[in-house]
Amino acid sequence: MSSVHGETQAGVHGAAVEHHTHPNYVGVFVVLFVLTAIEVGVSFVPQLPQAPILITLMILKAGAVALYYMHLKFDSRVFSWLFGTGLVTATFLLISFLVLFAHHVGIAG
Amino acid sequence: MQTQAHIPAHPAVPVQVDDPFRGLDVRKFGMWTFLGSECLIFGSLITTALLYRGKHDPGLGPHDVLNIPFTALLAFILLLSSLTMVLALAAIQRGDRRRLQLWLLATAGLGTCFLGGQAYEFSKIVHEGVTLSSSLFGASFFTLTGFHGTHVFIGVLWLLSCVARSLTGGFNERNYIGVEIAGLYWHFVDVVWVVIFTLVYLLAPTG
């Protein structure tokens, strides 16, 4: 992702705010668009291993939005930890429950 | 007896320069904390939707009622709205208030298109016989996607309030944190849809 410009200026409260270089936002969108098109295409080809391909593409897309549009790649690591903690916990919860209850008939009535 | 705090002769305690919390904006910190907690809420709902995807009446499951091409269009709309949102932020960082307003309105418009599309999708699915109370699949599907849609609706209102604030000179190249925080919320809603689209729409029908 190419940089467009970078600058440092005083923030509204007088503290120095460092501006990261702007990624190529349109380029990121094109990548997201292509990945989504591939996802949809893959979903119509049942011969392919759907889950690994689709989940990989999903992670790439969500990661691109978080890193470049939400600026986690350039911002403080504290924000990455805050978000990552929730994300990892939610993923753990999802996998645990799917493993525990996927074939449990009672829970679903 | 009165006690006195010890005041050192040289009170200047060296500031730890690598303190990761130093200089953080408390509003951004709060928003990221909120988004982290939102991961748990959506994680629970997505888990429930995946567990109950096969609990439905014959002929009324995900494979029968979900329209993948139409939902893919909604996914593209939301991805495009993320682009317009980040362009709005970049505009105000340059001090360009006019483009900020234009991009914010475009984002709100795309969000409204998404909501319209979701309302259309809901009406089609209900017409086919899947409702909030018809099956566990229906209950978990509508709860998840409805909760996400509610987030989009709140986001649209938030974006419009940013436009209104911008019209009164509320943002400039030195003060744009309000736009940045609204953008974080909006992008998160997009990330959630990326996950829902893959796990609930693309993968669920095969389950």
Interface residues (C-beta under 8 A of the other chain):
Chain A: Q9 A10 G11 V12 A15 A16 H19 H22 Y25 V26 V28 F29 L32 F33 T36 E39 V40 V42 S43 F44 P46 Q50 A51 L54 I55 L57 M58 K61 A62 V65 A66 Y68 Y69 M70 D75 S76 R77 V78 F79 L82 F83 G84 T85 G86 L87 T89 A90 T91 L93 L94 F97 L98 F101 A102 I107 A108 G109
Chain B: P20 F21 G23 L24 K28 F29 W32 T33 L35 G36 S37 E38 C39 L40 F42 G43 S44 I46 T47 L50 L51 Y52 G54 K55 I68 P69 A72 A75 F76 L79 L80 S82 L83 M85 V86 L87 A90 Q93 L136 E173 R174 N175 I177 G183 L184 H187 F188 D190 V191 V194 V195 F197 T198 L199 L202 L203 T206
